[in-house]
């Protein structure tokens, strides 16, 4: 069993519940996560997605940190190609100055999902290829080592110790290894692939001022309930949103599980929906404990980052409580 557990909340919107409520739900969930003993709580960055309210992760992280006292708070992640590294450094410097010793800087290399979003952000698909260069510049703003802009300093960031994490698979994992940074990798439906990425990362890891040893966070959906069928129903709203997005090009707000189960789906929708349900860790506490023990054995992960979203907030909170109990938090 992976004993260090953390949560990532994407501030998913729900039918009948406006986006501001989703953001407040995220802050409330962070308070619960702290009470349950979770190690860290991260928020995400998405732009122009109807089903996700979290578009400004450093702003939301500030609200989360202000509403909690002990839990680590960060981003999973800030998509670095969308931003200037100086601005990212400044934002995290302000967070660390306000909440010392509690801030994490999770960084990803994705750009906007569509051409329209990328144009609005002033970015293109090729910007993701500059991630390693941007990452080096960002770290340089923090440690004072950047040389690209002489006489320019990131205030109040320079000299602050803000842990950085790379959200990645494939080439991104290699970048994390070369930079000597912790790796966050998912999802757990493809455990063989995750294991390969982790092994390659550990093999290529170079110790740095940011990390003496490899550190691996595996991420994925985990649903725990009194019964296996109840746990499966937690997965239903997100699975339908994914199937809907694949057939209609837009990721929608979550619908209640009973509404989704009553839908008349096309054969293609049914195929995508069932595929989106498959492979996630779910079940009773005993079943989930066994699966997580398998993940721990396969990956040797240092930490599990749980990314579960669903319509039923009561069921979600119960799942997180049960998972905390499994891990002995």
N, C-alpha and C positions, 0 to 999 in steps of 0.2 A: 504493500500500500504506500502511495506517495503521501507523506505526512504533511507537507506544506501545501495548503490549498489557497487559491485566490479566485476572485471573480472579475469577469469583464462584462460590463453591461452596455449594450448598444443603444439604450434609450428607444426601444422599439415602440412605435405607436400602435394603438389598438382601435379597431372600429368603435365609434361612439365615445372615444376618449381623445381629446385634442393633444397636439404635440407638447404644449406646456405641461400637461399632466404627466406625460412620459418623462420629461426632465425631472419633475418633482419626484416621480417614482424612483428614478435613478438615485437621487439623494437619499430617499428613505431606505432604499435597498442597501446603500453603503452603511448606514447606521446599523442595520440588522447584521450585515456582514461583520462589522466590528464587534458587535455583541456576541456573535457566534464564534469568534476567534479566527476568522479568515486572515491571511497574511497581508494581502494587498487588494485594492479595488481599482480597476482601470475603466476608462471610458474611451469611446472610439470616435473616428472622424469619417463622416459620410456627407456628401453634398447632393442636394436636389433629389433625395430619395424619399418618396412619400411615407415609407414605412419606418424611417429612422429620424428621430429628432436631434440626435447628437451630431451637430455640424462643427462645433467649436470646442474641441476637447480640452484645451488648456483653461478656457473659461469655466467649463463644467467641472473640471478637476478642482478649480479653486472653490467652487460651491461645495463640492464633496468634502474637501479638506476642512473647510470652515465648519461643516456640520458634524465632523467626527473629531476624535482626539488622538487615537493611537495608530490606527490602520494606515499602512502605506497607500498612497494615492498616486495615480499616474495615468498614462495614455496607452491605449492598445489599438492603434497608436496614432501619433501625428504622422501624416503622410508627407515625408520630407520633400519629395519632388514638387509638392504644391506650394512650398514656402521658401523664403530666403532663410538660410541658416542663421544669420544674425538675429532675425526676428524670433525664431524658435528659441535660440539661446537666451534672449532677453525675457521671453515669456516664462521659461522654466526657471530662470534666475529669480524672477519676481515670486514665483510659487515657492521656491526653496527658501527665499528670504522670509516669506510670511509663515511657512510651515517647515521649519528646519528639521532635516533628518527624516522626512516622511515622503518625499517626492521622487517618483520614478519617471524616466523619460523613455517611453516605448516609441520606437520609430519604424515606420513602414516605407516601402518603396513604390506603392501604387499611386496612380494618377486617377483622375475622374473616370467614371464608368462609361460615359458617352462623349462624343465629339463636342456636343453643346456644352457640357459641364467643363470639359478641358479648355475650350475657348474662353468660357467665362472666368476660369481661373488663370488664364494666360499661360497655359501649359499644353504640351503635346505628349504623345506616347513615348517619344524618345527621351523625355526628361527622366524617366525611371532609370535609364542607363547611366545617369550621372549620380546615382544614389551614393556610391562609395566616395566619390569626390565631395559631395555635399556633407556626408557624414563626417569625413575628416575635417572639413571646415568647421562644422558645428562643434566638434570636440575641441578644436583649436580655439574657438571663442570662449570655451569654458576654462581651459587650462592656460590660456594666454599665449598659446603657441602658433596661432594662425599668422601667416605672413602675406596673405593676399591683399590685405587692406591695412597698410602701415598706419600707425597712429589712431586707428579705430579700435575701440574696446567695447565689449558687451557689458553693460551695467544693468543690474548689479551682479551679473552672472560670473564674471571672471574670478577664478579662484574658488568658486563654490564646487563642492563635490556632489554632483547629481548623477546617480547611476543611470546608464544608458542601456537599452535593450533593443535588439534587432528582431523585428517580426519578419519571418522569412521562410522560404523553402528554396531548394535548388541553389542558384547563384547567390541569393541573399544570405544563405547560411554560410557560404564561403566568405562573403564580405564580413560577416560577424566574426568568423574564425580569424581572419587576417587582422581585424581591428582589436582582437582580444576582448570581445564583448559577449555578454550572455545572449543566448538564442531562444526565441519563442517560436515554436513550430506546431502546426496542426494541419488537417484535423484528424481526430483519432479513428475516423472511419477507414482511413488508409494507413493502418498501423505499420504495415511492411514498409511503405514509402517513408513514413515518419522515422522509423528505425534507421533506414538507410541514410537519411539526411542527418540525423543525430550522430551516427557513427562517422560520417564524413566530416562533420563539424569538429568533433572531438579530435580526430586524426590531424586536421589542419590547424587547430587552434594555436595561436601564438600569444604567449603571455604578454601583457601590456600594463601600463599604469592604470588601466580601467579594470583589469581582471587578471589574476594570477593563474586561474584554472578555468576550464570550461564550465558553463552553468547552463542547464537545459530546462526550459519551461515547456511542457507539452500542453496544448490547448484543445478543447473540444466540448461538445454538448454532453452533459450528464443529467439524467433525470431519475429521481428516486421517489418511490411512493410505497404505500402499503402493499400494493399488488402490481404485477408486471403490466397488466392492461392499463391501470391508472397511470403508470409511468409512461407508457407508450402514448397516451392521450396528451401528455404534456408536450410531446414532440409534434403533434398534428398541426397546430397553427403555423409554425415556422416552415414545416414541410410544404404546406399548401402555398405559402407566400413564395417560396423558392420555385415551385412548379409554375405558379402564375407568372412569375417574372421571366421564366424561360420561354413561355409561350406568348406573352404579351409585351415584354420588354420593359416592364415597370414593377418594382418591388413594392407591394402594397402593405397597408397596415394589417396587423394580425386579426384574424377572425376567431370566434369561439370554436372549440374543437367540434361541438355538436353540429354547428352549421357546416363546417367543412365536411364532416362525415356524411351529411345529407345531400351534398352536391352531386349533380349528374356530370361526371367528368368525361371528357373525350378520351379515347384510348391513349393519346399522347400525354394528356394531362395526368391520367392515371399512372402511366409508366414513370413520369417524372416525380409525381407525388410519392409513389411507393419507393422509388430510388432515394428520395430525400429523407424518408423515414428510416431507411436501412442503415445498419452499422453503428448507430450511436450507442453509447453506454447508457442503458436504462434498465430498470427493474426494481426489485425489492432491495433492501439494504444488503442482504446476503449476496444477491446476484451481482449488485454493483461492486461490492467489496471484492468479489472474485475477479471481475473484469479489470478493476483497477490494479489488482495485484499482478495480473497478466501484463498490463501496460507498463507497470514499474519494472517487471522482469525484462521486458523487451527493450525498453528505452533507457533504463537507469535514470529516469528524469529526476531532477531535484525538486520540481514543483509542478502542480497541475493548475492550469488556468481554466476555469469553467465558464463557458460562453452561452449557456442556455437562455433562450427567450421563449415566452409563451404568453397566451392571452390571459390565462387564469393566474392572477398574482398570488392568490392564496396557495395554489398548488405549487407555484414556483418557490415561494418562501418555505413551504413544507419540505420541498426537495432539498433546498440548501441546508435546512436544519438537519435533515436525515444524513446528508453527506458529511456535515460537520461531525455528527455523532459517529459515523463510520470511521472517520480519521482520528477520532479522539481529540478534537479541538477543545 
